[in-house]
Amino acid sequence: MLFDATLRWLDLAGIAVFAASGALVASRKQMDVVGFVVIACITGIGGGTLRDLLLGRTPVFWLRAPELLGVAAAVAVLVFVAAHRVENRFRALLWADAVGLSLYAVLGAEIALMAGADPWAAVLLGVMTASFGGILRDVICNEVPLLLRREIYLTAAALGAATFVALRLEGVWREPAFVAGALACFLLRAASLLRGWSLPGYKPRPGRDHTS
C-alpha cells in the first residue's frame, strides 16, 4: 500500500520532469506562456497516452486523473517565469529528460505487466511510455528528436524496463525491482551524457560491382 502511494508520487514526479523538459524547449523557442503549457502537457502525457491506447485502457490515465494536467501546467508556468535563470537550458533539458526517462520506462513496463501484457511487450511499452512524449515535443518544436541522435537514449529506457521486468519475473519484490530498473536506466543515460557514449553509427562501404 505504501509503495502504491509512492508510485503515485513518482507518477506525478515523472509528469513534472517531462513537463519541465518540454517547457525548457518552449523557452528556447521563445514561446508565450500558452505555448509553454501546451508543449509541457504534450511532453508529460504523450507516452502514457500511447501506452494506454495500445493496451485498451480507456479512458486514458489523464482523463481519470485530471490533476496530472494541472501539475504539468503549473510546472510550465514556473519554468516560464524562471527559465532565464538556467544558464544552459539545453543541458538542463537533457538532465530533466533523463530523470523522466528513468521513471516512465519502469512505470510504463509495470502498468503493461499489470494489464496482462507479455514480458517483451511490457518492455516495449515501457520504452514507448518513456520516449513518445519527448518525440512529440521535438517534432512539434522542430528539434531533432533525442532518439535520432547518436547518444544512448532508447537503449537506456530499454535497459531500465527490461531490468524491472526480468526482476519481477524472478519473483523480486516491486520496490527493489522498480529502484533497480530506474537506476539502471538513469546511470546509462547519465554516463552517455557525461562521457559522450554512443552506439556505433553506420559506416558506408564501397559497393560491389556485379557482373551480369
N, C-alpha and C positions, 0 to 999 in steps of 0.2 A: 504493500500500500504506500509506504514511504517512497519507494522507488518510482511508483506511478506518478506521485506528486512531483518528484524530481524530474521525471521525463517531461511532465507538463511545463516545468520551468525551463528545461532545456529546449523544448519546442519554441517557447517564447524567445529564448536567447538566440536560437537559430534564425527565427524570423527577424529579430533585431539586427543581428550582424549582417545578414544578407541584405536587409533594407539599408543598412549603413553603407554597404558596398555599392548598392545601386545609387544612393544619394550622392556618394562621392563621385561617381561617374557623371551624374547630373551637374555637380559643381564644376567639373572640368569642362562640360559643355555649356556652362553659364546659363542654365535653365532658370525659369522662375519657380516659385515655391510649389505651384501646381505640378510642374514637371518633376520636381523632386519627389513629391508624394506618389505620382504615377509610376515613376521608374523604381522607387523603393518598394512599392507594393508588388509590382510585377516580379521584381527580383526575389522578394521574400516568399511569394506564394506560388511562383511558376512551377517549380519542380514538384511540390506536393500536389498541385492540381493535376499535372500529368499522371503522376503515380495513382491518384485516386480514380481518375477516369479509366486507366488501364485495368485497375483492379475491380472496377464496377462499384466503387464505394461512393454512392451518391446519397444526398448532396455532398459535394467535396468539402474537405475539412474546414475551410474558412467560412463556408456558409453555415456550418454548425457552430462555429466559434468566431463570430464577427469581431470580437475584441482583438483578434490577431491582426486584422487590417488596421485597427486603431493603434496598435503597437508600431506597425510599420510606418504609418502616417506620422506618429509622434517622433519617431527616430528621424524621418525625413526632414521635419521642421527643425529639429535640433541640429542636424547637420547643415541645413540651410543657414542657420544663424552662426554656427561655429566652424564651418568648413575652412574659412580663411585662416584659422589658427593652425591648421595642419600644414606644415611646411611642404611635405612631399605627399601629395594626395594619392599619387599612383601607388606608392609603397603602402600607404595606409589601406588603400583598396585591396591590395594583394593579401595583406595580413587579415583583414576583416573577412575576406572571401575564404581564406584558408580555415578560419575557425568555423564559419558556416558550412563549408565543405565537409569538415570532420563530423560535425554534429548531425547534419542531414543525411550523410551517407549511411550512418548507422541507424538513425531513426527511420529512414525510408526502408532499410532492409528489415528492421523489426516489424514495422507495420505490414510489410508484404508477407512476412512469415506468419503473422497473426491472422492475416486474411486467407491463409492456406496456399500461398504460392510455393512452388518448388524452390529448393535452395539456390539454384543457379538464377532463377527468375528474381528471387529476393535480392541477390547481389546486383543484378542488372537494374532493378527498380531503385535500389539504394543509390546507385550511380546517377540514375536519371533524377531522382529527388534532389541530389546534391548539386547537379550541374545545369539543369534545364532553365532555372530562373536566371542564372548568370548568362546563359546563351541568349535568352530573350533580351536581357539588359543590353548586352553588347551589340546585338543585331539592331535593336531599335535606336541605339545611340551611335550607330555607325562606327563601332570599335571592332577590332579583330578579336573574336572570342578567345578566351584564355585557353580553351581546349584545342584550338588550332595552332597555338604556339608550340615551340619545341619543348618548353619546360614541362615537367611532370605535373599533371593535373588530374585527368580522369584515372590514371594509374593509381594515384593516391586514394581517390574515392573508392576504387575497386578493391584496393588492399584493405581499407577500413571496413567496407561492407563484408568482404569475404572473411576477414578475421572474425568479425562478430558472428556471422552465420556458422562458420566452422566450429567456433567455441560452443555455440548453442547446440549444435548437432552432437557435440561430445558431452553434453549434459552440464556445461558450465553455467552457473547462475547468470541471470540477466545483468546484474550490476557489474561484476568484473568483466563480462563479455563486452558490455557496452563501452566501458572505460578503455579496454584493450583495443577495440576497433577504432574508436575515435582517436586514441593516442597514436595508433599505427598510421592512420591517415594524416594526422597533423604533422607528425615527425617527418614523414616522407615529403610532404608538401613543403614544410619549413626547410628541410635540407636542400630541396631543389631551389628555393628562393635564396638561401644564404650561400650555397656553394655553386649555384648555376648548373645543377644537374639537369640533364635532359636525356630523352631516349634518342638513340641514333637515328638520324634522318636518312632518307633515301639518297643514294649516290648514283648518279647516272653512269651507265657503262656503254661503251661503244656497241652499236648494234651489229649483228652478224649479217653477212651477205649470203643470201640463199640462192643457189643455182637452180634453175628450172630442170 
